[in-house]
């Protein structure tokens, strides 16, 4: 992408505070943001945004690039024998993936879906276990390389079949980090491996050895899940990893009393552990407003998109903000703005992104869409939008331009 010295002017951009501004992008970053001048002779090549709302590009905080069937044949969902069973779902997934289109093709479909909707930064978990070894990681690393000019991707080495209950997985996770994964993942230390300390010893041990962050899938509910969150917070604080650890799903936070939640919020904020939610189907999920009030970084992701876990998902983080707002009972403007924050600034904070936002010096990764203000964008989810990467058009109306 040739943007080293290129300068582009974007006129009449509506900022989040409602004002109209002219944005100048130089070398892929915002070099000036000034009140709209309405000049009689605009600079050559200027793009008139005509009052469209400009938001920083969305942050897809949790996705699985290796397991989606998006763009592949439709695969009817197989229900668990009794309720929801992670182990049984993993077995279904293994079977379905054997018949799926090549992984790089499916990952590419999913990436283009996300970029088309305006996500230009992403964290993807990638399966590592004894059966698939490092195959998924190697494939997704290749896809990341192909798309590096278009989207920033963090990869999590994800032990989908547990660590202690899946032979050689600890070694494979270490190899995945050496190959280029940015974070170490985990999966339900109690219910999957039935050994909270043993599981977390491996996860945090690898984090320390390879100097990477942590993002753990935690579906365990109630007091069991809360106990695991406490253990994760304690290890994070003890290892001074504040800001580098996230718990994905953390359903337990949606099961506990308000008093217990308040204490958990204080603990999460103090230890710098972020919480990722996708406001899933009929599950209780972390109370977003209460956690934010306590100072916790809450961010969002699509998680599964049309895979063997569920048939939903459209890769649109603005639609995800809408879902989170809807399920959280967010009606006031400040609440709708909070929903948007989860898929933008809070996501950037959780992922530790440099130069994020609509600000002088920040990377010019942004979305322009037809809405008067942020609350309207969250409730209307306009599909008509343009996406700019480093100030260059990459997608229009939810489709990539090239
Ligand atoms: Zn996940």
Boltz pocket constraint, residues with backbone or C-beta under 6 A from the ligand:
constraints:
  - pocket:
      binder: B
      contacts: [[A, 62], [A, 63], [A, 64], [A, 125], [A, 217], [A, 248], [A, 303], [A, 304]]
      max_distance: 6.0
